[in-house]
Amino acid sequence: PYYIDLNQNVFLQAYLHSSDKDLMLFVDTCVASPDPYDFNTLVYYIIKNGCVRDSSFSTFYSPYKNLARFKFNAFEFINRHTSVYMKCELDVCRLRDYSSRCYQGCLSRSKRDLSS
């Protein structure tokens, strides 16, 4: 476990170990839960489908495309759970493949028109 105080900055870094220099990382989704086995019931999205959901989230410049750096502030669940678990999903894409997920950014679904 990693112990932090409420509102303390949490810094994360993901690194893709590959000899292929033409690959890049994209942080797609990071979700937190008080249950390490359930990331669906009581969850808090920090970033979802490339869309930032937490105002404290920010990315940091990296000279390497196979390295993703980001941070957010530690938070507390309503029921004041003593532990919070995180799961992040990252995409690996070919560098300069502008049709890949890494270059699409935030994917917010548009609502369907339910009128007759």
Sequence and secondary structure as in RCSB ss.txt:
>XXXX:A:sequence
PYYIDLNQNVFLQAYLHSSDKDLMLFVDTCVASPDPYDFNTLVYYIIKNGCVRDSSFSTFYSPYKNLARFKFNAF
EFINRHTSVYMKCELDVCRLRDYSSRCYQGCLSRSKRDLSS
>XXXX:A:secstr
     TT EEEEEEE   S TTEEEEEEEEEEESSTT SSSS EEEEETTEE STT EEE  S TTEEEEEEE  
  TT  S  EEEEEEEEEETT TTSGGGT            
